Amino acid sequence: MKDFDVIIIGGSSAGLSAGMALGRAARNVLIIDSGKPCNQPTPHSHNFFTRDGQTPQEILSIAREQTLKYPSIRLLNGEAIQAKTSEEGFEIKIASGEIFKAKKLILAYGIKDQLPSIPGFAKCWGVSVIHCPYCHGYEYKDQPTGIFANGEIGFELAKLISNWTKNLTVFTNGKFTISAEQEKIIRDNNINIIEDEITAFAHTNGYLNSIRLKNGEEIKLNALYARVPFVQHSDIAQQLGCEVNKPGYIVVEGKQKTTVSGVFACGDNSSGIRSIANAVNSGTLAGVMANLELTEEVFLTRR
């Protein structure tokens, strides 16, 4: 089968949730997944009822099993590399050369983090070098913790993370680019500021031991929060002409609609809230809205 009601690009939490909503609406759905979720290195996932503390892989396995029990859903392991509009809707080409068609398209392929090349950072990413206190903060509460950020982001993270621990240090990896007033607020909250260059993250199997500085100093830490730049996991949105905002997210309305008719986006590629719960919510909504459009297009033409 090459023609579908909906093609979903990305088969992690958002994509599978969209697929389940469409499968339960008896739609023929193709989910194309390259098997590279951005939360893969994370040892535990939180803030998702009934699955709190499980690994993302465990949750994904259950989600796939439950989604694929609907016979109208097909999962294809592959990478979507090309997309274009057609009279019927959309054509998607995958790396093997196969082409699939659909009336609607849901982009759920997530993002790729661009990690700094400092030794040890990548090994710790998602384990003890983390991005979200709501996802991981409880496990590191009241422990020696760092923030790897500068400027306004550094100030905002210092304010936020102070809720979880008072043993806090901001590592700017260079001159701190905030106002004198903001710096005073940070210091008044007994938060250390270190501007020296970081040369390495010492760790044991991804769990931080310390941060090494260029001046030879070594700061013992258990966790470090970092906001790193990212890119979209695919350029399919750009190929189709979907608007992407300045931070790099696909622009969606409240109903997960992109700026291109018939194309929806959900999950990390269109939201800064990086959690399984948010991905599931936005994915379900994208699936519901895609089905609604399909239904209306048929219903309103029967006269």
Salt bridges, closest charged atoms under 4 A:
ASP5 OD1 - LYS103 NZ 3.32
ASP33 OD2 - ARG64 NH2 2.67
ASP52 OD1 - HIS46 ND1 3.06
GLU91 OE1 - LYS84 NZ 3.89
GLU98 OE2 - LYS2 NZ 2.81
ASP113 OD1 - ARG274 NH1 2.91
GLU139 OE2 - HIS46 NE2 3.50
GLU156 OE1 - LYS159 NZ 3.08
GLU183 OE2 - ARG187 NH2 3.08
ASP188 OD2 - LYS184 NZ 2.80
GLU197 OE1 - LYS214 NZ 3.66
GLU218 OE2 - ARG212 NE 3.65
GLU293 OE1 - LYS104 NZ 2.87
GLU293 OE2 - LYS257 NZ 3.52
GLU297 OE2 - LYS104 NZ 2.54
